[in-house]
């Protein structure tokens, strides 16, 4: 990539209602939006098109490189390879166009999203500009009217993949992202007597919230998750789990 390029990574929360004035200004300085196309009927790509159109921008869809999602032996290596393939695909598209592109990131780009890393791999002349968004943990806390941590105590943020080791390691107040279902049960899961605050598609018309003792609401969460997926065509959920004896 021979010309200097600014790539804007813009957090957009869960949609147009969460696009901040700073994000809108960043989009106004951009020439178009680049987005991964994961399928022919990718519902999140359609939502990105809506946001981009509201700011007068075209979306350039780039077929997303495949990755091994079946628990590869070298998970970090598989992710690095996927990031490199994404960066190469984006760089090829951007090199053929004029102007600076923007990427629309759900939630906030700083939490469990690869776009910043991928943008930095697009070439030595790339300048990455990041705009914060409204993250899922923030929305969950606001919707449930809680503080994410007990008084003077930490909150641990992790993924479903690493939840078991977090609890085994002594974490008692955990925000979980990149989920595939309700909090897991069993020896490596979350005890039934823990409390959960769960939310799906937060801030949208399909938002769903469930709170209670985990053993009492685990099945309800599974049912609500599928209901939201059927209604919206997609589901993004996150939850807070907390051991007994702490305050919301």
VEXDREN-2710 file (C-alpha; in Angstrom, 1 decimal):
% VEXDREN-2710
k/r/px/py/pz
1/UNK/0.0/0.0/0.0
2/UNK/1.9/3.0/-1.3
3/UNK/-0.2/6.0/-0.1
4/UNK/-0.7/7.0/3.5
5/UNK/-4.0/5.7/4.8
6/UNK/-6.1/6.3/7.8
7/UNK/-8.3/3.4/8.8
8/UNK/-11.0/4.3/11.3
9/UNK/-12.2/1.6/13.7
10/UNK/-15.5/2.9/15.0
11/UNK/-17.5/1.4/17.9
12/UNK/-21.2/1.6/17.2
13/UNK/-22.7/-0.2/20.2
14/UNK/-25.7/-2.2/19.0
15/UNK/-26.8/0.1/16.3
16/UNK/-27.6/3.6/15.1
17/UNK/-29.0/4.5/18.5
18/UNK/-25.6/4.1/20.0
19/UNK/-23.6/6.0/17.4
20/UNK/-22.0/8.8/19.4
21/UNK/-21.3/12.3/18.0
22/UNK/-17.6/11.4/18.0
23/UNK/-18.4/8.2/16.0
24/UNK/-20.6/10.2/13.6
25/UNK/-17.7/12.7/13.0
26/UNK/-15.3/9.9/12.3
27/UNK/-17.7/8.5/9.7
28/UNK/-18.1/11.9/8.2
29/UNK/-14.3/11.9/7.6
30/UNK/-14.4/8.5/5.9
31/UNK/-15.0/7.6/2.3
32/UNK/-16.7/4.2/2.7
33/UNK/-17.2/1.3/5.2
34/UNK/-15.4/-2.0/4.8
35/UNK/-17.2/-5.0/6.3
36/UNK/-16.7/-8.8/6.4
37/UNK/-19.3/-10.8/4.6
38/UNK/-19.8/-14.1/6.4
39/UNK/-22.7/-15.4/4.4
40/UNK/-25.0/-14.5/1.6
41/UNK/-27.7/-13.4/4.1
42/UNK/-25.4/-12.1/6.8
43/UNK/-27.8/-10.1/9.1
44/UNK/-25.1/-8.2/10.8
45/UNK/-23.8/-7.0/7.4
46/UNK/-27.3/-5.8/6.7
47/UNK/-27.3/-3.8/10.0
48/UNK/-23.9/-2.3/9.1
49/UNK/-25.4/-1.2/5.7
50/UNK/-28.2/0.6/7.6
51/UNK/-25.8/2.4/9.8
52/UNK/-23.5/3.4/6.9
53/UNK/-26.4/4.6/4.8
54/UNK/-27.6/6.8/7.6
55/UNK/-24.2/8.6/7.3
56/UNK/-24.1/8.6/3.5
57/UNK/-21.5/5.8/3.2
58/UNK/-21.3/2.8/0.9
59/UNK/-20.4/-0.6/2.4
60/UNK/-17.8/-2.6/0.6
61/UNK/-18.4/-6.2/1.6
62/UNK/-15.3/-8.5/1.6
63/UNK/-15.8/-12.3/1.8
64/UNK/-14.6/-13.4/5.2
65/UNK/-11.7/-15.9/5.1
66/UNK/-12.5/-19.2/6.7
67/UNK/-11.0/-20.2/10.1
68/UNK/-10.9/-23.3/12.2
69/UNK/-13.6/-22.9/14.9
70/UNK/-13.5/-26.5/16.1
71/UNK/-11.1/-26.0/19.0
72/UNK/-7.8/-26.2/17.0
73/UNK/-4.7/-27.5/18.8
74/UNK/-3.0/-24.1/18.4
75/UNK/-6.0/-21.7/19.0
76/UNK/-3.9/-18.5/19.1
77/UNK/-2.0/-19.5/16.0
78/UNK/-5.3/-20.2/14.1
79/UNK/-6.6/-16.8/15.1
80/UNK/-3.4/-15.1/14.0
81/UNK/-3.6/-16.8/10.6
82/UNK/-7.2/-15.7/10.3
83/UNK/-6.3/-12.1/11.2
84/UNK/-3.5/-12.1/8.6
85/UNK/-5.9/-13.4/5.9
86/UNK/-8.5/-10.8/6.8
87/UNK/-5.9/-8.0/6.7
88/UNK/-4.6/-9.1/3.3
89/UNK/-8.2/-9.3/1.9
90/UNK/-9.0/-5.8/3.3
91/UNK/-5.7/-4.3/2.1
92/UNK/-6.4/-5.6/-1.5
93/UNK/-9.8/-3.9/-1.5
94/UNK/-8.6/-0.7/0.0
95/UNK/-5.6/-0.4/-2.4
96/UNK/-8.0/-0.4/-5.3
97/UNK/-10.1/2.5/-4.0
98/UNK/-9.5/6.1/-3.0
99/UNK/-10.1/7.7/0.4
100/UNK/-10.0/6.4/3.9
101/UNK/-12.2/3.5/5.0
102/UNK/-14.0/2.9/8.3
103/UNK/-14.8/-0.4/10.0
104/UNK/-18.0/-0.5/12.2
105/UNK/-17.4/-2.6/15.3
106/UNK/-20.3/-3.8/17.5
107/UNK/-20.0/-2.7/21.0
108/UNK/-16.6/-1.3/21.8
109/UNK/-13.4/-2.1/19.8
110/UNK/-11.4/-2.7/23.0
111/UNK/-13.3/-5.8/24.2
112/UNK/-13.0/-9.1/22.4
113/UNK/-12.9/-7.7/18.9
114/UNK/-10.0/-8.2/16.4
115/UNK/-10.6/-5.2/14.1
116/UNK/-7.8/-3.0/15.6
117/UNK/-5.3/-5.8/15.3
118/UNK/-6.4/-6.6/11.8
119/UNK/-6.2/-3.0/10.7
120/UNK/-2.6/-2.7/12.0
121/UNK/-1.7/-5.6/9.8
122/UNK/-3.0/-4.0/6.6
123/UNK/0.3/-2.3/5.8
124/UNK/3.2/-0.1/7.1
125/UNK/1.6/3.1/5.9
126/UNK/-1.7/2.5/7.7
127/UNK/-2.6/4.9/10.5
128/UNK/-5.3/3.4/12.8
129/UNK/-7.8/5.8/14.4
130/UNK/-10.1/4.2/17.1
131/UNK/-13.4/5.6/18.3
132/UNK/-14.8/4.1/21.5
133/UNK/-18.3/2.6/21.5
134/UNK/-20.9/1.5/24.0
135/UNK/-19.9/-2.0/25.1
136/UNK/-22.1/-4.9/26.0
137/UNK/-21.0/-5.0/29.7
138/UNK/-21.9/-1.3/30.0
139/UNK/-25.3/-1.9/28.4
140/UNK/-25.9/-5.0/30.6
141/UNK/-25.2/-3.1/33.8
142/UNK/-27.4/-0.2/32.7
143/UNK/-30.3/-2.4/31.7
144/UNK/-30.1/-4.4/34.9
145/UNK/-29.5/-1.3/37.1
146/UNK/-26.4/-2.8/38.7
147/UNK/-22.7/-2.1/39.3
148/UNK/-20.5/-4.7/37.7
149/UNK/-18.3/-5.2/40.8
150/UNK/-18.9/-5.4/44.5
151/UNK/-17.7/-2.6/46.7
152/UNK/-13.9/-2.2/46.4
153/UNK/-13.7/-5.5/44.5
154/UNK/-12.6/-6.3/40.9
155/UNK/-14.7/-7.7/38.0
156/UNK/-13.1/-10.3/35.7
157/UNK/-14.0/-10.1/32.0
158/UNK/-13.4/-13.2/30.0
159/UNK/-14.9/-15.5/27.3
160/UNK/-17.1/-18.6/27.6
161/UNK/-14.0/-20.6/26.5
162/UNK/-12.0/-19.4/29.5
163/UNK/-14.9/-19.3/32.1
164/UNK/-14.2/-22.6/33.7
165/UNK/-10.6/-21.8/34.5
166/UNK/-11.6/-18.3/35.8
167/UNK/-13.9/-19.9/38.3
168/UNK/-11.4/-22.7/39.2
169/UNK/-8.8/-19.9/39.7
170/UNK/-10.9/-18.2/42.3
171/UNK/-12.8/-15.5/40.4
172/UNK/-16.2/-14.9/41.9
173/UNK/-17.5/-12.0/39.8
174/UNK/-17.2/-12.6/36.1
175/UNK/-18.5/-10.9/32.9
176/UNK/-18.7/-13.4/30.1
177/UNK/-18.5/-12.5/26.4
178/UNK/-18.3/-14.5/23.1
179/UNK/-21.0/-16.9/24.4
180/UNK/-22.7/-19.8/22.7
181/UNK/-25.5/-20.5/25.2
182/UNK/-26.5/-20.1/28.8
183/UNK/-23.8/-20.3/31.5
184/UNK/-22.5/-23.9/31.4
185/UNK/-23.3/-26.3/34.2
186/UNK/-21.3/-29.2/35.6
187/UNK/-17.9/-29.6/37.2
188/UNK/-16.3/-27.0/34.8
189/UNK/-19.3/-24.7/34.7
190/UNK/-20.9/-22.1/37.0
191/UNK/-22.5/-23.4/40.3
192/UNK/-26.3/-23.4/40.5
193/UNK/-26.3/-21.1/43.6
194/UNK/-24.5/-18.3/41.8
195/UNK/-26.5/-15.3/40.6
196/UNK/-26.7/-14.4/36.9
197/UNK/-27.6/-11.2/35.0
198/UNK/-28.0/-12.1/31.3
199/UNK/-28.9/-10.0/28.3
200/UNK/-29.3/-10.6/24.6
201/UNK/-29.3/-8.1/21.7
202/UNK/-29.1/-5.3/24.3
203/UNK/-30.4/-1.9/23.2
204/UNK/-32.4/-3.3/20.3
205/UNK/-36.1/-4.0/19.8
206/UNK/-35.4/-7.7/20.5
207/UNK/-33.6/-7.1/23.8
208/UNK/-34.1/-9.8/26.4
209/UNK/-33.0/-9.8/30.1
210/UNK/-33.0/-12.6/32.7
211/UNK/-31.8/-12.3/36.3
212/UNK/-31.9/-14.8/39.1
213/UNK/-30.3/-17.8/40.8
214/UNK/-28.6/-19.7/38.0
215/UNK/-30.0/-23.1/38.8
216/UNK/-33.5/-21.6/38.6
217/UNK/-33.1/-19.6/35.3
218/UNK/-30.6/-21.6/33.2
219/UNK/-33.3/-23.2/31.1
220/UNK/-35.1/-19.9/30.7
221/UNK/-32.0/-18.3/29.4
222/UNK/-31.6/-21.0/26.8
223/UNK/-35.2/-20.5/25.7
224/UNK/-34.9/-16.7/25.5
225/UNK/-31.7/-16.9/23.6
226/UNK/-33.3/-19.0/20.9
227/UNK/-36.4/-16.8/20.9
228/UNK/-34.3/-13.7/20.3
229/UNK/-32.3/-15.5/17.5
230/UNK/-35.5/-16.5/15.8
231/UNK/-37.0/-13.0/16.1
232/UNK/-33.9/-11.0/15.1
233/UNK/-32.1/-13.5/12.8
234/UNK/-29.0/-13.2/15.1
235/UNK/-28.1/-13.1/18.8
236/UNK/-25.4/-11.4/20.8
237/UNK/-25.5/-12.0/24.5
238/UNK/-23.4/-11.4/27.5
239/UNK/-23.8/-12.1/31.2
240/UNK/-22.5/-11.4/34.7
241/UNK/-22.2/-14.3/37.1
242/UNK/-21.5/-13.7/40.8
243/UNK/-20.9/-16.0/43.8
244/UNK/-23.3/-15.9/46.7
245/UNK/-22.6/-13.3/49.4
246/UNK/-21.9/-10.3/47.2
247/UNK/-24.1/-7.3/46.4
248/UNK/-25.4/-6.1/43.0
END
